[in-house]
Amino acid sequence: MKTEYAAASAGGTGGKRLRLVVVGNGMAGMRTVEELLKLAPDLYDITVFGAEPHGNYNRILLSPVLAGEKTVDDIIINSRAWYAENGIALHAGDPVVEIDRVRRVVRSQKGIEAHYDRLLLATGSKPFIIPVPGHDLPGVIAFRDIQDVETMLAAARAHRHAVIIGGGLLGLEAANGLQRQGMSVTVVHVMDSLMDRQLDKSAAALLQRTLEAKGMRFLLKADTAQIVGGERVAAVRFADGSEIPADLVVMTAGVRPNIELAKAAGLHCERAIVVDDTLQTYDPRVYAVGECVQHRAATFGLVAPIWDQARVAGAHLAGAGHRRYVQRATATKLKVTGVDLYSAGDFIGGPGTEDLVLRDPRRGVYKRLVLENDRVIGAVLYGDVKDGGWYFDLIQNRTDVSSLRSRLLFGRALCEAEPA
């Protein structure tokens, strides 16, 4: 019912342009606007509010900026000129602080009010700062935006010891970047293996050895108890009483959907802003996309599903309401400090599953396939990931691989070769 209402309202403008307000100037919100402009470039007067004083940039490429491989200008997706060319009013560095759904108006931190016919929430997520004593000391930061990168680069020029709390992808990228900037880096992780959400323990151990050979240090199963310091952070203390020096502490212990604004406006939220298959919230005039949304109990952090959401939301905002967002299985393909990694499906396995494993230490290659009832249900690849997409297709299609079993680890080319 609410989808029909939204489409009918968007289509029946009588020649008058509707007003679209976008809260959040990040990748998800602007991708949705790009999709909308492809379909209905003249339907809306568009106003965008963003917390950061920049145009839209590729947050995924912050790590190369930290490592000195790219500049901030290199990662800008939509320059200020792009907004002007598309008639979009951009209020950068001025986040929305209140939504009045009765009057259909938002108010920004600087007091700007913007009325809307449609509202798109793309407030993203915010980093989780472990609430230990000292977490608010100068020199304790997250790794989330351009300002964080600038803070880390300044610290690298003036200080020596960096501690990264969190051994996931973001933590390892921060560690690599700071090491490239000349800092001595220790990665602290509460689990017993790195990147435990993407890798099995064997692949994680290989990755750790590779990074240790480059000079990085690791403390696993380490429970941070306190950040020690006075005017600035000086050390990290652990639950066992030990401590290590720290001039800079970077928290990369996960993120949380940024939903405070939506909750204050009375929108239905659980872990995140609840949306339906059209990316509408419980208010038919309000849509939401990206890391701030919850769709069929799931939340999102990877680019692929968020791009799918942007296509659907853009189509519905354009009045072309035929698309529905459908969650799809995703694979993780990464390059961590020069090492190629790939994982998909259930790569841990359990009762009733079996493993096919290839180890080639000299070439730095590790492959593990998890099988159940002659079907691949999970894969982890380290060093050689060229067949990742093929293994993912086997998982998705539930292909019977019984006839390929002896060749499966050696990849698609050998499996599809004509028998002699």
C-alpha positions in Angstrom: 0.0 0.0 0.0 2.7 2.5 1.0 4.7 1.7 -2.2 1.8 2.5 -4.4 1.3 5.8 -2.5 4.9 6.8 -2.9 4.9 6.0 -6.6 1.7 7.8 -7.3 2.8 10.9 -5.4 6.1 10.9 -7.2 4.4 10.7 -10.6 1.6 13.2 -10.0 3.6 16.5 -9.7 1.5 18.5 -12.2 4.8 19.9 -13.6 6.0 21.1 -10.2 9.3 19.6 -9.1 9.3 17.6 -5.9 11.8 18.2 -3.1 14.2 15.4 -2.2 16.4 15.8 0.9 19.3 13.4 1.3 20.8 13.0 4.8 24.3 11.7 4.3 26.8 12.6 1.6 28.6 9.3 1.4 28.8 6.5 -1.1 25.4 4.9 -0.5 23.4 8.2 -0.7 25.1 9.6 -3.7 25.0 6.4 -5.6 21.2 6.4 -5.1 21.1 10.0 -6.3 23.1 9.0 -9.4 20.6 6.1 -10.1 17.7 8.6 -9.7 19.2 11.1 -12.1 19.6 8.4 -14.8 15.9 7.8 -14.7 14.3 11.1 -13.7 16.8 14.0 -13.9 14.1 16.7 -13.7 11.7 15.2 -11.1 13.3 16.7 -7.9 15.0 19.7 -6.5 17.7 17.9 -4.5 19.3 19.0 -1.3 22.2 17.1 0.3 23.5 17.4 3.9 26.8 15.8 4.9 28.7 15.8 8.1 32.1 16.0 6.4 33.4 19.2 4.7 34.1 17.4 1.4 32.3 16.1 -1.7 31.5 12.4 -1.9 34.6 10.3 -1.7 35.5 6.6 -1.8 35.8 5.6 1.8 37.3 2.2 0.8 40.4 4.0 -0.6 41.3 5.8 2.7 43.9 3.1 3.3 45.9 3.9 0.2 45.8 7.6 1.2 47.2 6.6 4.7 49.9 4.5 3.0 50.9 7.4 0.8 49.8 5.7 -2.4 46.9 8.1 -3.2 45.9 11.7 -2.3 42.5 12.9 -1.1 41.8 14.3 -4.5 42.4 10.9 -6.0 39.5 9.3 -4.1 36.9 12.0 -4.6 33.9 10.5 -6.5 31.7 13.6 -6.9 33.4 16.9 -6.8 31.6 20.1 -5.8 31.3 21.0 -9.5 29.3 17.8 -10.0 26.7 18.9 -7.5 26.4 22.3 -9.2 26.2 20.8 -12.7 23.2 18.6 -11.5 21.5 21.4 -9.7 22.1 19.8 -6.2 22.3 22.0 -3.2 25.2 20.6 -1.1 25.6 21.5 2.6 28.9 19.9 3.4 30.2 20.0 7.0 26.6 20.6 8.2 24.9 17.4 9.5 21.2 17.2 10.0 20.3 17.2 13.7 16.5 16.9 13.6 13.8 15.5 11.3 10.2 16.7 11.7 8.1 14.2 9.9 4.8 16.1 10.6 6.0 19.3 8.9 8.3 17.2 6.5 11.3 19.4 7.3 14.9 18.7 8.4 17.0 21.1 10.4 20.8 21.1 10.2 23.4 21.9 12.8 23.9 25.4 11.4 20.1 26.0 11.5 19.3 25.5 7.9 15.8 24.1 7.3 14.9 22.1 4.2 11.4 20.9 3.4 11.0 17.6 1.7 8.4 15.5 -0.3 10.8 12.6 -0.1 13.6 12.0 2.4 16.5 9.6 1.8 18.5 8.6 4.9 22.1 7.4 4.2 23.6 8.1 7.6 26.0 5.1 7.4 27.7 3.7 10.5 29.9 4.9 13.2 33.0 3.2 14.6 32.7 1.4 17.9 35.1 2.8 20.5 35.8 0.3 23.2 34.6 2.1 26.4 37.7 1.3 28.5 39.2 4.0 30.8 41.2 6.4 28.8 39.3 5.8 25.5 38.8 9.6 25.2 42.5 10.6 25.6 44.1 12.7 22.8 45.7 10.3 20.4 42.9 7.7 20.6 41.0 7.7 17.3 39.0 5.6 14.9 39.7 4.9 11.2 36.6 6.1 9.4 37.1 9.3 7.5 39.5 11.8 6.0 40.0 13.6 9.3 41.1 10.3 10.9 43.7 9.8 8.2 45.0 13.3 8.6 45.3 12.8 12.3 47.2 9.5 11.8 49.6 11.2 9.3 50.3 14.0 11.7 51.0 11.4 14.5 53.3 9.5 12.3 55.4 12.7 11.7 55.7 13.4 15.4 55.5 10.0 17.2 56.8 6.4 17.0 54.6 3.8 18.6 51.2 2.9 17.1 48.8 0.4 18.5 45.9 -0.9 16.5 43.0 -2.5 18.4 41.2 -4.9 16.1 42.7 -7.5 13.8 40.2 -7.4 11.0 40.7 -6.0 7.5 40.5 -2.3 8.6 42.9 -2.8 11.4 45.5 -4.5 9.2 45.1 -1.7 6.6 45.7 0.9 9.3 48.7 -1.0 10.5 50.2 -1.3 7.1 49.6 2.4 6.3 51.2 3.6 9.6 54.1 1.2 9.2 54.6 2.7 5.7 54.7 6.1 7.3 57.6 5.0 9.6 55.8 4.0 12.8 56.4 0.9 14.9 53.1 -0.9 14.8 51.5 -3.5 17.1 48.1 -5.0 16.3 46.0 -6.1 19.3 43.2 -8.6 18.7 40.9 -10.2 21.2 40.4 -13.4 19.1 43.1 -16.0 18.5 43.4 -15.4 14.7 43.4 -12.5 12.4 40.4 -11.6 10.2 38.4 -14.3 11.8 35.3 -13.3 9.9 36.9 -13.8 6.5 39.6 -16.5 7.0 40.0 -19.8 8.6 42.8 -20.3 11.1 45.3 -21.8 8.7 45.0 -18.9 6.2 45.1 -16.4 9.1 48.3 -17.9 10.4 49.9 -17.6 6.9 48.8 -14.0 6.7 50.2 -13.3 10.2 53.6 -14.8 9.3 53.8 -12.8 6.1 53.0 -9.5 8.0 55.5 -10.4 10.8 58.2 -10.8 8.2 57.5 -7.2 7.2 58.0 -6.0 10.7 54.5 -5.9 12.1 53.9 -7.2 15.6 50.7 -9.0 16.9 49.2 -9.6 20.3 46.3 -12.1 20.0 43.8 -13.1 22.7 44.7 -9.8 24.2 41.9 -8.1 26.3 42.4 -4.3 26.4 41.6 -3.0 29.9 42.8 0.6 29.9 44.3 3.3 27.7 47.0 4.9 29.9 48.1 8.6 29.6 47.9 12.1 30.8 47.8 15.0 28.2 48.1 12.3 25.6 47.9 8.5 25.3 51.1 6.8 26.5 50.4 3.1 26.7 47.8 0.3 26.4 47.3 -1.9 29.4 45.8 -5.4 29.2 43.6 -7.4 31.5 46.7 -9.5 32.7 48.4 -6.3 33.8 50.9 -6.1 31.0 51.2 -3.0 28.9 52.9 -1.7 25.7 53.9 1.9 24.7 51.5 3.8 22.5 51.7 7.3 21.1 48.7 6.6 18.9 45.8 4.2 19.4 43.6 3.4 16.5 40.3 1.6 17.3 39.1 -0.7 14.5 36.9 -2.9 16.6 33.8 -2.8 14.3 31.0 -0.3 13.5 27.4 0.3 14.5 24.6 1.5 12.3 24.1 5.3 12.8 20.4 5.4 13.7 20.1 8.0 16.4 18.6 10.6 14.1 16.0 8.1 12.7 15.1 6.9 16.2 14.6 10.5 17.4 12.3 11.1 14.4 10.1 8.1 15.5 11.1 5.8 12.6 11.0 2.1 13.4 14.4 0.9 14.2 15.8 -2.4 15.5 19.6 -2.9 15.1 19.3 -0.4 12.2 16.5 1.5 10.3 14.0 -1.2 9.2 13.2 -1.1 5.5 11.1 -3.2 3.1 12.0 -4.6 -0.3 11.7 -1.1 -1.9 14.0 0.5 0.8 11.1 2.4 2.2 10.9 2.8 6.0 7.6 2.6 7.8 7.0 6.2 6.7 6.2 6.0 3.0 7.9 9.3 2.3 11.2 8.2 3.9 13.7 5.8 2.3 17.0 4.6 3.7 20.1 2.9 2.1 23.5 1.6 3.1 25.0 0.7 6.4 22.2 2.3 8.4 19.5 -0.1 7.2 18.1 -3.4 8.3 16.4 -5.5 5.6 14.8 -8.8 6.6 16.9 -8.9 9.8 20.3 -8.3 8.0 22.6 -5.3 8.1 25.2 -4.5 5.5 28.8 -3.4 5.2 30.0 -4.5 1.8 29.7 -2.4 -1.4 27.9 -4.9 -3.6 24.6 -5.1 -1.6 24.6 -1.4 -1.0 24.9 -0.7 -4.8 22.0 -3.0 -5.3 20.0 -1.0 -2.7 20.9 2.2 -4.5 19.5 0.9 -7.8 16.2 -0.1 -6.1 15.8 3.0 -4.1 16.7 5.2 -7.0 14.1 3.5 -9.2 11.4 4.0 -6.6 12.2 7.6 -6.0 12.0 8.1 -9.7 8.5 6.7 -9.7 9.6 3.5 -11.6 8.6 1.2 -8.7 9.1 -2.1 -10.3 12.4 -3.1 -8.6 12.7 -5.0 -5.4 15.8 -5.5 -3.3 16.8 -9.1 -2.9 19.7 -10.1 -0.7 22.3 -12.1 -2.5 25.2 -14.2 -1.1 28.4 -12.3 -1.4 32.0 -13.4 -1.5 34.9 -11.5 0.0 37.9 -10.7 -2.3 40.6 -8.7 -0.6 44.2 -7.6 -1.0 45.8 -7.2 2.4 49.2 -5.5 2.2 49.9 -7.2 -1.1 48.5 -10.6 -0.3 45.4 -11.8 -2.3 42.6 -13.4 -0.2 39.2 -14.8 -1.1 36.5 -16.4 1.0 32.9 -17.4 0.4 30.1 -19.5 2.0 30.5 -21.7 5.0 34.3 -21.9 5.1 34.4 -23.3 8.7 32.3 -26.4 8.2 31.0 -28.7 10.9 29.5 -32.2 11.4 28.9 -33.9 8.0 31.3 -31.7 6.1 34.8 -32.6 4.7 37.8 -30.4 3.7 39.9 -30.5 0.6 43.1 -28.6 1.3 46.1 -27.6 -0.8 49.2 -26.1 0.8 52.2 -24.8 -1.2 54.4 -22.9 1.3 57.0 -22.1 -1.3 54.6 -20.3 -3.6 52.6 -18.9 -0.6 49.4 -20.6 -1.7 46.7 -22.1 0.5 43.3 -23.4 -0.6 40.6 -24.9 1.4 37.3 -26.1 0.1 34.5 -27.3 2.4 32.2 -30.0 0.9 28.9 -31.4 2.0 27.1 -34.2 0.1 29.4 -33.7 -2.9 28.7 -30.0 -3.1 31.0 -27.1 -2.3 29.6 -25.0 0.5 32.6 -22.8 1.4 36.0 -21.8 0.1 39.1 -20.0 1.5 41.9 -19.0 -0.9 45.2 -17.4 0.0 47.8 -16.2 -2.5 46.1 -17.6 -5.6 42.5 -16.3 -5.9 41.9 -16.5 -9.7 39.4 -19.3 -9.4 37.4 -17.6 -6.6 34.5 -16.6 -8.8 34.2 -20.1 -10.2 34.1 -21.7 -6.7 31.5 -19.1 -5.8 29.4 -20.2 -8.7 29.7 -23.8 -7.6 28.5 -22.8 -4.2 25.6 -20.7 -5.5 24.5 -23.3 -8.0 24.9 -26.3 -5.6 26.8 -28.1 -8.3 27.5 -31.8 -7.8 31.3 -31.9 -7.9 31.8 -35.7 -7.3 33.3 -36.2 -10.8 35.7 -33.3 -10.2 36.8 -34.1 -6.8 40.4 -35.1 -7.6 41.0 -32.0 -9.6 38.9 -29.5 -7.8 41.7 -27.8 -5.9 43.6 -27.2 -9.1 41.0 -24.9 -10.5 38.6 -24.4 -13.3 41.0 -24.9 -16.2 42.0 -28.4 -15.2 38.4 -29.3 -14.1 37.0 -28.2 -17.5 39.8 -29.7 -19.6 38.8 -32.4 -22.0 39.9 -35.8 -20.7 42.8 -37.3 -22.7 
